[in-house]
């Protein structure tokens, strides 16, 4: 499902992310829990940088929730369980093996 990101921010108090996204004609708020931010990559970090690094993944998870569950509300909550299911499905789909390796910094 195509989407357009409108805004993204991190709530400093509870370390959760908030992404305003337009899915077609519908505008939705995607709330990314602190635990989801910690689960998306290693080392675990609940920062705005981590939210922005993986914003497309969170939007894809939200789009799949919309498509499969037919949610009617304006808010979609992404939890650590959603991230784990998404990562497991992605790794088992064979796309992970075809993806190019991420560039690594060489510190001298």
ChimeraX attribute file (.defattr): number of C-alpha atoms within 10 A of each C-alpha:
attribute: neighborCount
match mode: 1-to-1
recipient: residues
	/A:1	11
	/A:2	9
	/A:3	17
	/A:4	13
	/A:5	15
	/A:6	12
	/A:7	10
	/A:8	17
	/A:9	17
	/A:10	21
	/A:11	12
	/A:12	11
	/A:13	6
	/A:14	10
	/A:15	19
	/A:16	21
	/A:17	27
	/A:18	20
	/A:19	23
	/A:20	18
	/A:21	20
	/A:22	16
	/A:23	17
	/A:24	10
	/A:25	7
	/A:26	9
	/A:27	16
	/A:28	19
	/A:29	19
	/A:30	22
	/A:31	22
	/A:32	25
	/A:33	19
	/A:34	21
	/A:35	18
	/A:36	25
	/A:37	25
	/A:38	19
	/A:39	20
	/A:40	23
	/A:41	13
	/A:42	7
	/A:43	7
	/A:44	13
	/A:45	18
	/A:46	21
	/A:47	19
	/A:48	17
	/A:49	12
	/A:50	17
	/A:51	26
	/A:52	16
	/A:53	13
	/A:54	13
	/A:55	17
	/A:56	14
	/A:57	16
	/A:58	26
	/A:59	25
	/A:60	15
	/A:61	21
	/A:62	26
	/A:63	19
	/A:64	14
	/A:65	16
	/A:66	16
	/A:67	11
	/A:68	9
	/A:69	9
	/A:70	9
	/A:71	11
	/A:72	9
	/A:73	9
	/A:74	10
	/A:75	16
	/A:76	21
	/A:77	16
	/A:78	23
	/A:79	17
	/A:80	17
	/A:81	12
	/A:82	18
	/A:83	22
	/A:84	14
	/A:85	12
	/A:86	18
	/A:87	17
	/A:88	11
	/A:89	13
	/A:90	13
	/A:91	12
	/A:92	11
	/A:93	10
	/A:94	10
	/A:95	11
	/A:96	13
	/A:97	11
	/A:98	7
	/A:99	8
	/A:100	8
	/A:101	8
	/A:102	6
	/A:103	6
	/A:104	6
	/A:105	6
	/A:106	5
	/A:107	4
	/A:108	3
